[in-house]
């Protein structure tokens, strides 16, 4: 019991600040930094407690500073009201562009329209919206390709047989649906593999832990678990270790340093690296081009391929990227 408590505490610890936030804070905390060219790029991400989004913000802000821009940084906590409030604040502050990892494919359309109507170009990263011609760019990972890599490696690790489960992301997030489809497109070909449960953990580490704990009561003999992002993978792995099931195969999706460390220890078996450093910087560079030229110079939809990380190449990983890639 003590081990379960310790692991649960460790699992939840990274997400405490996010969980403590009110669901729809009227005024999200905004951090600003002045630049050298008198212009500002706003950078809004879903969370500043999730390492993925922290890195995303950091790569974008560093590139903006390098180009001479001031930055306005905040988290909308995956809340559409917070997101709209941030967009309105950015408009009031006369920012030159917005880089946004949005709060949902449908609920974010009006927020992007609001910025666009105010003359502020929006460059989406990581997540798409269900509308075209509003944002100046939608720069995302090739989630289907990445999920197929994940599914293929998972099947190989499983020996192409056995029962397994999947932890999926926020239902409102297009990425969650695409990744689930990509995994299914691979695993459906192996008749000796059986998916006994597919359940959302909302991209959350704490929910990844609790949902996996509950699942183990119904399916104590599962052989593998596919997690559609890294925080859920870490939560699931913690739950499995607490249940004394270290041999259950877990794979993740993101390329976070924490999962890479787990792979090095022989716990989580594989991960999919999203090109987070590339698309975060790319969005800022295209925003800079738009501010100066009136065009991004690129198509709106841009997909970047993901990379498989295993024990064989994990040594090439450096700060959300692979050497030579």
Number of C-alpha atoms within 10 A of each C-alpha: 7 8 12 16 11 13 18 19 13 14 26 20 14 16 19 13 13 16 15 8 11 10 15 15 14 11 13 18 11 15 12 13 13 14 17 12 11 11 16 25 29 31 30 28 24 22 20 21 17 19 17 23 19 15 18 24 28 17 19 27 25 16 18 24 19 12 15 17 24 23 24 22 23 22 28 27 25 20 19 20 21 21 29 20 17 26 23 16 17 21 20 10 12 16 21 22 25 29 25 29 30 29 28 22 17 16 18 23 19 14 21 27 18 17 21 18 11 13 14 23 26 27 26 27 25 23 20 27 21 11 14 13 9 20 23 25 24 26 24 24 25 19 27 20 19 26 27 21 21 29 23 18 22 26 20 11 16 19 11 17 17 17 17 24 21 24 26 24 24 16 15 15 20 18 24 21 17 18 26 23 15 20 24 16 15 18 20 13 11 12 10 12 19 16 17 13 15 15 14 19 28 21 23 26 27 28 20 31 27 19 19 26 19 12 17 15 9 11 15 12 13 21 18 23 27 28 30 31 28 30 31 30 31 26 27 31 29 28 26 22 16 20 15 12 17 16 13 19 21 28 31 30 29 25 27 25 16 13 25 28 13 15 21 17 11 13 21 27 22 29 33 27 24 26 23 28 17 18 24 29 21 18 26 27 17 18 27 21 15 18 16 10 10 11 15 20 12 12 11 16 15 14 15 17 14 23 21 20 27 19 15 10 11 17 13 12 18 11 12 19 18 18 10 6 8
